[in-house]
Amino acid sequence: MLETAILAEVRFDDERVFRVAQGNLLAEPVEAIVNAANGMLAHGGGVAGIISRAAGPALQQESDRIVRERGVLPAGSAVATSAGNLPFRAVIHAVGPRYGEGEEEAKLLRALTSAFRCAHDAGWSSVSFPAVSSGIFAVPVEICARAYLGAVRAWFRAEPATPLCNVRLCLRDQPVIDAVLKELKR
């Protein structure tokens, strides 16, 4: 299993912190992880497939039930399910945009904010998210990096009393890492 390395840290006050980590999302020391989901919550490939296989069939079954009840989730939304066999309280499925559908940065900001809201509403203090929309959905890494950091900054600015005080971005791929670290320096 890949060991996690902290690449950067931004403190918003004594309690609220954002960390950029390189490692395995499934080994993150948090209460919930975020899944890079599609609107059908069909977890076949990419990060979603990895999470689904590790969680076991209960995660996909719960996702299917949510889609039956609510319909296809739009880009910019998020919903939580149980974590199945994973050691987390939940998996939060953030529906990021696909490149070319328009307003990708705004939709990605909304998806991550919606994921943070799920964690906040559940009373969780820690969450880790992957590089939503930068893989299979092909949103350019520069747009993703701005959205990731923008979402975290806006969240902590808008929610000073949130129980969600430990937000982590867990990355694997060097182009995304480079874009995020470059954006942090801006």
Phi and psi in degrees as a GROMACS rama.xvg file:
@    title "Ramachandran Plot"
@    xaxis  label "Phi"
@    yaxis  label "Psi"
@TYPE xy
-66.6054  129.798  LEU-2
-79.0571  143.247  GLU-3
-81.8937  135.347  THR-4
-121.875  132.107  ALA-5
-83.0905  121.365  ILE-6
-95.0569  -29.045  LEU-7
-160.141  155.255  ALA-8
-143.325  135.651  GLU-9
-125.545  121.566  VAL-10
-98.6993  133.555  ARG-11
-98.41  -22.8111  PHE-12
-170.8  -163.216  ASP-13
-64.4719  -27.5673  ASP-14
-108.411  -35.4568  GLU-15
-90.4958  125.579  ARG-16
-141.49  146.112  VAL-17
-120.466  127.386  PHE-18
-123.003  140.705  ARG-19
-102.746  120.711  VAL-20
-120.026  150.751  ALA-21
-113.477  121.726  GLN-22
167.776  -151.707  GLY-23
-102.727  114.647  ASN-24
-54.3422  -35.7197  LEU-25
-72.893  -8.23333  LEU-26
-111.904  11.7681  ALA-27
-67.9569  142.223  GLU-28
-86.5644  65.8583  PRO-29
-136.288  168.092  VAL-30
-79.157  -34.017  GLU-31
-142.219  150.333  ALA-32
-114.861  156.257  ILE-33
-101.583  138.065  VAL-34
-103.745  139.399  ASN-35
-82.3001  96.3153  ALA-36
-104.612  162.637  ALA-37
-104.127  167.557  ASN-38
-64.6836  -20.2206  GLY-39
-87.7675  -4.19685  MET-40
51.1287  38.3931  LEU-41
-93.736  108.815  ALA-42
-98.1368  64.8506  HIS-43
-94.5179  -37.5322  GLY-44
-128.671  174.882  GLY-45
59.1529  -149.222  GLY-46
-59.1017  -40.7693  VAL-47
-59.3433  -42.1172  ALA-48
-65.0896  -40.4804  GLY-49
-63.2406  -46.4979  ILE-50
-62.8689  -46.1132  ILE-51
-62.8293  -44.1321  SER-52
-63.2482  -40.7576  ARG-53
-71.0176  -33.0988  ALA-54
-75.547  -29.2368  ALA-55
93.8883  175.064  GLY-56
-63.928  -22.1728  PRO-57
-60.6238  -36.4379  ALA-58
-63.6137  -47.1598  LEU-59
-67.3369  -38.3571  GLN-60
-61.9081  -43.4713  GLN-61
-66.3841  -39.263  GLU-62
-62.3176  -44.1272  SER-63
-60.4115  -40.3867  ASP-64
-63.3456  -42.2333  ARG-65
-60.7163  -45.3394  ILE-66
-66.6521  -39.1282  VAL-67
-59.3562  -41.7396  ARG-68
-78.0543  -38.2962  GLU-69
-107.346  -17.0209  ARG-70
87.697  -179.193  GLY-71
-62.9381  133.081  VAL-72
-82.3161  133.714  LEU-73
-76.4407  154.973  PRO-74
-57.015  136.276  ALA-75
101.784  -4.40787  GLY-76
-105.64  169.762  SER-77
-152.194  151.306  ALA-78
-147.895  148.324  VAL-79
-104.951  144.74  ALA-80
-126.513  172.535  THR-81
-65.2465  168.717  SER-82
-100.612  4.28226  ALA-83
57.9583  -127.452  GLY-84
-80.4127  -2.61237  ASN-85
-79.3753  155.244  LEU-86
-84.2848  30.9937  PRO-87
-114.137  162.96  PHE-88
-72.1393  -29.5289  ARG-89
-163.912  166.478  ALA-90
-116.343  126.437  VAL-91
-101.043  121.116  ILE-92
-95.5765  107.412  HIS-93
-96.9456  121.954  ALA-94
-90.479  101.73  VAL-95
-85.9838  165.234  GLY-96
-80.3368  159.83  PRO-97
-96.6927  145.273  ARG-98
-63.7494  133.544  TYR-99
102.298  -10.591  GLY-100
-84.793  -8.88739  GLU-101
93.2619  148.091  GLY-102
53.7231  37.8272  GLU-103
-59.1224  -43.8369  GLU-104
-64.6965  -44.6119  GLU-105
-64.085  -41.0993  ALA-106
-67.1295  -38.3467  LYS-107
-67.4439  -41.11  LEU-108
-57.5136  -45.1209  LEU-109
-64.1816  -41.1374  ARG-110
-61.5055  -45.3852  ALA-111
-69.6303  -40.7163  LEU-112
-61.832  -39.5571  THR-113
-63.3308  -38.5234  SER-114
-65.5385  -43.8348  ALA-115
-62.2508  -38.064  PHE-116
-63.4762  -40.0159  ARG-117
-58.8633  -45.8108  CYS-118
-65.2714  -44.4809  ALA-119
-58.2318  -49.8903  HIS-120
-62.8405  -30.0563  ASP-121
-81.8567  -10.6668  ALA-122
83.6055  17.4988  GLY-123
-80.8946  147.83  TRP-124
-99.2218  -13.3791  SER-125
-143.937  141.299  SER-126
-148.867  148.902  VAL-127
-128.598  136.139  SER-128
-124.393  150.483  PHE-129
-90.214  -171.908  PRO-130
-78.6566  76.7646  ALA-131
-61.015  131.953  VAL-132
74.9112  -6.76204  SER-133
-86.779  -14.0538  SER-134
-93.1098  -105.826  GLY-135
-57.3321  -33.2931  ILE-136
-81.0586  -8.6261  PHE-137
61.4081  23.3335  ALA-138
-70.0605  130.862  VAL-139
-54.5716  142.156  PRO-140
-60.6169  -30.6103  VAL-141
-65.8642  -41.0709  GLU-142
-64.9203  -44.8799  ILE-143
-60.8205  -45.7898  CYS-144
-59.6489  -44.5566  ALA-145
-60.6498  -42.5484  ARG-146
-67.6055  -43.6932  ALA-147
-58.0819  -51.5441  TYR-148
-70.9406  -37.6386  LEU-149
-62.2445  -40.0318  GLY-150
-65.5361  -44.0811  ALA-151
-65.2295  -47.1098  VAL-152
-61.2087  -45.6156  ARG-153
-64.6887  -38.7101  ALA-154
-60.7768  -52.0669  TRP-155
-67.3345  -30.1342  PHE-156
-70.3341  -42.3185  ARG-157
-80.4676  -23.2891  ALA-158
-126.12  68.1976  GLU-159
-64.673  -22.0075  PRO-160
-105.686  16.8588  ALA-161
-64.6223  142.909  THR-162
-71.2095  -20.524  PRO-163
-77.3723  93.2805  LEU-164
-113.325  -6.09669  CYS-165
-125.647  102.05  ASN-166
-113.311  129.87  VAL-167
-123.772  142.989  ARG-168
-110.75  112.493  LEU-169
-104.208  115.513  CYS-170
-117.882  158.538  LEU-171
-123.864  -39.4089  ARG-172
-90.3003  131.843  ASP-173
-60.0648  -39.7322  GLN-174
-60.3237  -37.8289  PRO-175
-70.2852  -43.1767  VAL-176
-57.3891  -48.7904  ILE-177
-60.1421  -42.2256  ASP-178
-65.8844  -41.2848  ALA-179
-66.6906  -45.7665  VAL-180
-64.3624  -36.6949  LEU-181
-64.4643  -43.4517  LYS-182
-65.8225  -35.3528  GLU-183
-62.2404  -31.4893  LEU-184
-77.2184  -14.9921  LYS-185
